[in-house]
Amino acid sequence: MRSALPFLAALLLAAPLPAAAQEEPAASPDFRIDRARIDRALAEMVSSGRAAGVSALIWKDGREAYFGATGLADREASRAMRRDTLVQIYSMTKPITGVALMQLWEQGRFGLDDPLSGYLPEFATMLVQDGSDAAGRPVWRPAKRPVTIRDVLRHTAGFAYGGGPSAAERAFAAADPLGLDHGLAEFGRRLARAPLLFDPGSAWRYSAAVDVQALLVEQLSGEKFEDYVRRHVLDPLGMQQAGWTQPAERLERFAATYVLGANGKLVREPDAVTRARNFPKPAMTMGGAGIVAPIDDYMRFARMLLGQGSLDGARILKPSTVRLMATDQLDPRIDDRSWLPGKGNVGFGIDFAVRTGRPKTPEENRGAVGEFFWDGAASTLFWVDPANRLAAVFFVQTKPFQATLHRDFRRAVYGDAYLGPRGD
């Protein structure tokens, strides 16, 4: 009989970071929104050629503190970036999926540290590479412990998210689990056949885990994922236009996406690529991407989080659940965190990055301890800053991901000298 000690030791890595290890958020008494400074920053993004058009919306102290838009949503059609412009938010879909799944957790449908295979049996036996044989072929072994739902929520499951140099990443690409021509059930079957990149709980790697969350929503609720999110998150929040399925008449308000080349010039992404997830809607409804929304709709989602799970009388989550999602879940021993440290002095909660300490350098993104945030492949961004009673949404459609746009927008919001209030 195999000893239980390796499994128990590995399971310890599933435990969240104790809240005491994070600084406590505190308000910054001298922080004010400077509308002119934000206007200048947005205008520079367009004039510098880094974006065709941008918009930003800030909510602070219970009211709208700023809205601005400049540039073009569609350069070729000379269509301005406006408040009602629809954009592809890509991975800003992920927090919405996480909220949907955590509603089911509140109902007692699953435990955070339950094995994933208890609900999706296809994930019962996951393999990890253990070197190569004499011919250079990968040698596989069973993972040291099962994937837990907490792993799926915090990107420590070991799933891949595309092609790459390792045998596991090549296997993921060959399986094509996120192909747009099949649904979430087929996604799950294909993903479960692909090996893991590492033993669950041993590293952080951005992955298809949020699409697994969407599959869990379907399995636990008995509803199609998109239908569940519409009935339990989007409609109660009044997010009337946000969603995966979009009517053809909204296409005239849908922003084009532009690719910034090495020569510094923006080139329009082919419309067939930009529209593939929504116009018309394919079979796949990703948990990790695919929602199209206007900026006011997404701000309603952000305001709900700022309101500890409630907006305009609609209770979406309990305050304690929002706090759990916004608490760092990464054990300090998880020191392999891929590119996450590039987001700043952060950990990772449930589908959000979480700021656990003040910015360490003047070059780091401005932000307050306790904020939680995420972004999208076309450089969109949102964050919730409880210490300063603020939520911000930034819309743009530039690929590849432009971190400098976020740096400049945050500096415009907080001021160049702002490093956030200390936690002591």
N, C-alpha and C positions, 0 to 999 in steps of 0.2 A: 504494500500500500504506500502511495506517495505521501511524503510528509506534507502537512498543511502549512508549515512555517513559511515557505516562499510565497504562498498565496496570501497569507495573513500580512506578511511584510509589504507585499505589493498593494494590498487593499488599503493600507495606511495612507498611501499616496492619494487616495480618493477623498480624504478628509479636507474640508475647506480651510483656508488660512484663518486663524482666529481673528475676530474683529479687532482685538486689542493690538494686533500687529500693524494696523492701519492708523495713520494720523486721523484725528477727529476734525471734520470740516468746521470752519468758523468763517463768519462773514467778514468781508473787507470793507470797513466803514467809508473809505475814500473812493470806492469803485463807482463810476458813473458811465452811462452810455454816451458816447460822443458821436452823434449822428454824422457830422461832417467828416470825421475821421474814417468812419465806415464807408461813407460815400466815396471818398478818395481811394480807399483800398479797392473797392469793387471796380471803379473806373480804371484803375491801373491794371487790374487783371485783364481787362479787355484791350486796353491800349497797348499793353506789352505783347499781345498776341497769344497769351496763355489760355484764353477762353474766348469763345464767340459771344457768349452772354452769361450773366450770373444774376442770381437773386438771393436775398437774405431776409430772414424774418426772426426777430428777437422778442421774446416775452419776458418781462421782468416785473417783479413786485405786483403781480396780479393784473397786468395790462400789457398791451402791445407797446413796446419801447422803440421798435424800429422796423421799417420795411423799406427795401430798396431793390431796384432792378435796373440793369443797364446792359447794353449790347443786344445781340440778336439770338433768338431761339433757333432761327433758320436763316443762315446767312444768304443762301442762294435765293430764297424767297423774300428777303428783306423783312422778315417777320420778327418783331421786337420780343425780347424776353419780358414777360409780363407776370402779373400775380396769378393769372389763371393758366399759365403755361404748364403742360404736363411733362414730367421727366421720368426717365427710367432710373429708379433709385438703386437698382442692383442689391448690394448686400445690406442696405438699410431696410430691406425686407426681413432680415434675420431677427431683429428684436421683436418684430410683430409676431413672427412664428413662435419665438420664445414665450411671449406673453400668452399666446393661445395654449401652448402646452402647460404652462404654469397654472392656468385656470383649472386644468384637469388634475394637476397635482393638489391644488387646494381642495378639490373634491374627493381626495383620497384614492384616486385611480391608480397611482403608482408611488413608489418611494424613490428618492433621489439616488440611493445606493443599491437599488435593485439591479440585477443583471438585465441587460437589454434583451437577452434571449428569452426571458420570462414573458415578454410581450411580442417579440419578433423572433420566433424560433430559428429562423434562417441564420441568425448571428451566433448560434451556440458554439460553433467551433471555428475560431479565427486563427489564422496562421501568421507567423512572423519569420522573417528571414534569419537564418542562423549560419551565416557564411556561405561559401560556395564549394562545390565538389571539384575534383581534379580537372574536370572538363570546363569549369567555369560556370556551371549551372547553379542557380540558387538552391540552397538547402533550407527547407521550411520546417518549423516546429510549432506546436501549439503555443498560443500566447500564455504568459505566466498567470494571468487571471482573466476573468470575463470582462468584457466591456460593460460598464455601468451606465445608467442614464445620466448620472452626474458627468461622466466622461463625455457623453454626447452633448451636454449643455455647455461645457467649458473647453471644448476642442482638445481633449486629452485621450480620445478614443483610439487614435492611431490611423484613422481613415485618411486616404489621399484626397486630392481635389483637382487632379489633372495629371498630365504627363510629367515626367521627370527622369532623372538618371537611374534611380533605384529600380530593382526588379518589381517591387510592389507598385511603384508609380506606373511602370510600363503595363503591369497587369490591370491597373485601374483604367488606364487609357484604352486598353484593348476591350475591356468590358463595357465601356461607354455607358455607365449607369445613368448619367444625366442627359442622355439623348432626348431631344424634344419630342420624338415620335412615340415615346411610351410613358406610362403613368407612374405613380409613386410605388405601386406594388411591384412592378417590373424593376424599377430602380433598386428597391430593397433586395430583390433576388440577385441582381447583378453585382451590387456592392458587396453583399455577403460572400460572394465567390472570390473577391479580390483580397489579397493578403493585407495585413496592417503594416504601417511603416515602422511601428515600434510597439513594445508592450504597453497595454493601456495604463494610463496614469503616470507614465515615465517621462513624458515630454508634452509640449504644447505645439500643435500644428493646425493651422487653419484648414478646414476640411469640409467634406460633404455632410458633416454631422448634423447641420441644421435641416438638411433635407431628410435625414433620418428622423428628426423631431417632427417634421411634417407628416411622415409616415406613421409615427406614433400617435399623432392627433387623429388621423383616420382610424387607426386600430382601436384606440381607446374610446373615441366618441361615436363610432359607427357612422360618421358622416364623411363626405368628401372634404378633404382639407380646405379647399377654397370656400366651400359652403359654410364650414364651421367658422372660419375666420370672418367671413362676411357677417354671419349672424351674431357672433359673440364678441367681436372686437371692432370691426370697421363700422357697422351700422350703429351700434350703441354709442360710438364716439362721434357720430355725424360725419364720418369720413366717406362722403357720398360718391366721390369720384375715384378714390384710391382702389386699386385692385389689379388682379392679373388679367381678367377678361375686360376688354375695352370695346365699346361700340365704335363702329367705323366713323361715325360723325365726329368723334373726338380727335381723330388723326390730324385735323387741321390745327390743333393746339399742342401737338406732340413735338417736343424739341428734337432737332437733329443732333447727332453726336459727332464730335470732331476729334481726330487723332493728331496729336502734336508730334511732328516728326523731328528727327535729329537736326534738321535745318532750322528748327524753330517755327515752322509753318504749320498751320492747322489745315488738315485735309478731311473732308466729310467722309464719315464711315458710310459704307453702302447701306442704303435704306433697308434692304432686305435683312441685314444683320441687326440693325437698330430695332426694327419692328417685329423680329421673329418670335418674341415671347408674348406678343399681345395683339397684333394686327395681321391676321386673326390669331386667337389664342390656340396654341398647340396642345397636344395631349398632356405634356409635362406641366405640372404646377410645382415649381421648386419652392422649398421652404427657405432657401438661402438667397433667392433673387426673384425678379420678375414683376414686382409691383410697380405700377405706374401711378403717379400721384401729382397733384398740384401742391404748392408749398403750404397752403393753409391746412390742407388735410393732414399733412405730416406733422405740422405744428400741433394739431389737436392730439395726436398720439404722444408727442413730447410733453405737452401740458398735462396729459393724464399721468405720466410718470412723475412729473414735477409735483402733481397733486397727490402723490402717494397712492396711485391706482384709481383715482376718481376724477371725473370731469363733468361739470354741469349736471350733477345729480346721477350720473351713470357710474356705477362702481364696477370696474373691470378686474381689478386685483385688490387684495388686502394690502394695507401699508406694509405689513411685515414681509409679504412676498416681494414687493418692490425693493425693500431694503436687502433682502436675500439676493436678488438678482444683481443688485448694485454693490455687492460685497465681493472682494477678491476671493476666488475659489481655488487659487493655485497654491499648493503646498510650496514652501520655500525650497524644498529639495528638487522641484521641477525647474532646473536651471537651463534646460534646452527649450527656449521659447521662440525659436525661429526669428521672424522680423517684428514680433510684438514690442520689444524694447524701443523700436524706432517710433512708436506712438508716444513715447514719453515715459515719465516715472509712473508706470501703471502696472496693474495686474489684470486679471480677467475674471469677470463674474459669470452671469448666465446670459450669454449673447450680447454682452457689453464689455468693452474695455473700461477699467475702473481706475481713476487716479488715486494712488495710495500715498503720495507724498508730493511736496512742492516740486516744481521744475528744478532740475539739478543744474542747468546751465541757462544763460540768457538766450541761447539758440533754440532751446526746446519749446514746443508748443505751449502757449499760455493756457492756464487752466487752474481751477481751484481743487483742493483736496476734497474728495468725495464725489466729484463729478463722474458721470458715466456717459459713454458715447459710442457711436460707430459711424462708419462711412460706406461709400459705394465705389464700384470700379470706375465709374465715370466722374469721380472726384467729389461727389456729394458728401455732406457731413451733417450730423446733428449731435448735440450734447445737451445734457441736463445737469445743471449746477445748483444743487440744493442750497449750498452755503450762501450764494448770492441771489437765490430765488429767481433763477434765470433758466430759460430754455432757448436754444438757437438752432435754426435750420438754414443750411447753405446749399443752394442748388446750382449746378453747373453740369455740362455734359462734355467733359474733356477726358480722353484716354491717351496714353495710359495714365494711371492714377498719379495725380499731381499733388504731392505733399506740401509743396510751397504755397499752394492756394490756401490750404488749411492754416498753415503758419501765419500767413499774412492776414487772413480773416480773423483769426483769434487775437492777433496783436491789435487789430483795429477795434475789436470788441473790448479787450481788457486794458489796452494801453501798452506801450512798448516796455515800460518799466515793471509791469505787473508780474510778480512771481507767485501770486496766490497768498492767502493768509496762512500763517503758521498754525500748526495743530496744537500748539501749547499755550 
